[in-house]
Amino acid sequence: MPYKDLRAFLSTLKEAGELVDITRPIALQYDVAKALAKTSAADGPALLFKDTGTAFPLVGGVYGNRRRALIAFEATDETIHERVTRAIDNPVAPVDLVGPAPCQEIVLTGVDIDLTKLPVPTYSPKDGGPYITAGIVVSEDPDTGIPDIGNYRFQLHDATTLGVFSASNHRFGKNMAKAIQRKVPLHGAIVIGVDPMTMFACQVQSGDRSNDWFVAGGLRGAPVELVQATTSTLKVPAHAEFIIEFVVDTDDQRVEGPLGEYTGYYTPASMKPTAKVTAITHRRDAIFQGLLTGKPITENHVLKQIPFEASMLRQLQAQFPSISDMSITSSGGVQTYIVIAMTPRYEGEARHAILATMASNLHPKWVVVVDPDIDIRKSSEVEWAMSFRVKPREDVFVVDRTATAPLDPYTDGGYSSTVGIDATRPFGVEFPDVSEVPDWRTFDLPEIDKG
Ligand SMILES: Cc1cc2nc3c(=O)[nH]c(=O)nc-3n(C[C@H](O)[C@H](O)[C@H](O)COP(=O)(O)O)c2cc1C
């Protein structure tokens, strides 16, 4: 059975020693972030801050390492890709919840809306203010009505107003752009505290026409139960902890940022649209969720890596079945540096695979292709391939003026360039054998064998 909601997952984490309660009072400004940074550096547990100075507890670090991600997927490093690709191939339609929705036990509208009563941390003194970082945005394509879910940050401006940031190549940003063009309001809902598969579904690269509730259902192996929001026709996950319903206001632009981001750098402040909150609904004993982002590796990177790798692999294998594996490294922010293992079927296929990867929505800066005997998750192995299977003049090429991630601190506006490296052995040419002492793994050597 999949985890029904966030709290079901939290109880599994607790039993596994992966979640610890913090009962003493903790300051939302900086101290929550310090605690999350410390447990992350120690590869420690997620933290449930019970006394936040508000009416609600706050959980953070839930997806703070790959170990907890694998618990969420109920998989191992060996089974994870197969687990995710099978789910992508088997989407499951959502259903409407029958009966009252837990996420709407309390409904706050009008003068009762007050974002400052929520435990929203400020992560760093340089941040523009408190930030909701662990929210999922539900929005719909104004042309097709297809719903999208994705993780997006929100700066708390005041009791009813949030600052909005979406990259223009992300679906929430595309939905906003279409709404502006059509002069229609864009409704959205920030969903906080959901079952882990719905959270990971946000990061599956599935194209602009996919209905992400089906993707989440596929990952869960069971339908997501939805309920209609209270101030729009959007559907939201019925078992969430909080829903913040809003409408985007592009006329009221305010300074948003800075925020320490997944690149490891602060993104500068700039004028951005706002979200006007139309309702806050939540469970009676709701748990808020926070998440630390910043220099890799943070929760942001853990959330992206498994879904990005599996879904990108699926997309590319449709054209290149010769690709066997893909690593989208944490150190590259799970975006800029992609390593592919493949056995080219014809001369030049590796280069085609590189070009297809460059053109993906990840907008990478480095794409390296190696033979499958290279462990693509070990940088020393990849560097070995780049050292002795590459003639730089022939195998390295740069494509100029490619679109890049808007939060990249070192680009020329919206574009940069992308490097492709074909580090596979030359096609159809004799190449020396890899030197290796035979059968050493099974050689009997009691002097150093353990036990
Ligand atoms: C924790 C977290 C926070 C994120 N915040 C933002 C954000 O504020 N703006 C943005 O454009 N993308 C953000 N992203 C990236 C998008 O959620 C992600 O790339 C998603 O795949 C985009 O959706 P799409 O593929 O449906 O366009 C965030 C990702 C994570 C994991």
The ligand as an SDF file (V2000), in Angstrom:
LIG
                    3D

 31 33  0  0  0  0  0  0  0  0999 V2000
   12.1100   22.2450   -3.6090 C   0  0  0  0  0  0  0  0  0  0  0  0
   12.0120   22.7730   -4.9900 C   0  0  0  0  0  0  0  0  0  0  0  0
   11.7230   24.1040   -5.2120 C   0  0  0  0  0  0  0  0  0  0  0  0
   11.6000   24.6030   -6.5060 C   0  0  0  0  0  0  0  0  0  0  0  0
   11.3050   25.9160   -6.7000 N   0  0  0  0  0  0  0  0  0  0  0  0
   11.1420   26.4000   -7.9580 C   0  0  0  0  0  0  0  0  0  0  0  0
   10.7580   27.7620   -8.1780 C   0  0  0  0  0  0  0  0  0  0  0  0
   10.5820   28.5450   -7.2370 O   0  0  0  0  0  0  0  0  0  0  0  0
   10.5830   28.1740   -9.4540 N   0  0  0  0  0  0  0  0  0  0  0  0
   10.7770   27.3400  -10.5280 C   0  0  0  0  0  0  0  0  0  0  0  0
   10.6100   27.7490  -11.6740 O   0  0  0  0  0  0  0  0  0  0  0  0
   11.1550   26.0410  -10.3510 N   0  0  0  0  0  0  0  0  0  0  0  0
   11.3220   25.5510   -9.0870 C   0  0  0  0  0  0  0  0  0  0  0  0
   11.6960   24.2460   -8.8900 N   0  0  0  0  0  0  0  0  0  0  0  0
   11.8930   23.3750  -10.0600 C   0  0  0  0  0  0  0  0  0  0  0  0
   10.5820   22.8350  -10.6050 C   0  0  0  0  0  0  0  0  0  0  0  0
    9.6840   22.4840   -9.5890 O   0  0  0  0  0  0  0  0  0  0  0  0
   10.8270   21.5580  -11.4000 C   0  0  0  0  0  0  0  0  0  0  0  0
   11.9080   21.6460  -12.2280 O   0  0  0  0  0  0  0  0  0  0  0  0
    9.6270   21.0550  -12.1520 C   0  0  0  0  0  0  0  0  0  0  0  0
   10.0250   19.9110  -12.8550 O   0  0  0  0  0  0  0  0  0  0  0  0
    9.0800   22.0600  -13.1330 C   0  0  0  0  0  0  0  0  0  0  0  0
    7.8630   21.6180  -13.5540 O   0  0  0  0  0  0  0  0  0  0  0  0
    7.5830   21.2240  -15.0920 P   0  0  0  0  0  0  0  0  0  0  0  0
    8.6140   20.2080  -15.4510 O   0  0  0  0  0  0  0  0  0  0  0  0
    6.2290   20.6490  -14.9890 O   0  0  0  0  0  0  0  0  0  0  0  0
    7.6640   22.4570  -15.8990 O   0  0  0  0  0  0  0  0  0  0  0  0
   11.8040   23.7360   -7.6070 C   0  0  0  0  0  0  0  0  0  0  0  0
   12.1130   22.3950   -7.3790 C   0  0  0  0  0  0  0  0  0  0  0  0
   12.2070   21.9090   -6.0930 C   0  0  0  0  0  0  0  0  0  0  0  0
   12.5110   20.4500   -5.8760 C   0  0  0  0  0  0  0  0  0  0  0  0
  1  2  1  0
  2  3  1  0
  2 30  2  0
  3  4  2  0
  4  5  1  0
  4 28  1  0
  5  6  2  0
  6  7  1  0
  6 13  1  0
  7  8  2  0
  7  9  1  0
  9 10  1  0
 10 11  2  0
 10 12  1  0
 12 13  2  0
 13 14  1  0
 14 15  1  0
 14 28  1  0
 15 16  1  0
 16 17  1  0
 16 18  1  0
 18 19  1  0
 18 20  1  0
 20 21  1  0
 20 22  1  0
 22 23  1  0
 23 24  1  0
 24 25  2  0
 24 26  1  0
 24 27  1  0
 28 29  2  0
 29 30  1  0
 30 31  1  0
M  END
$$$$
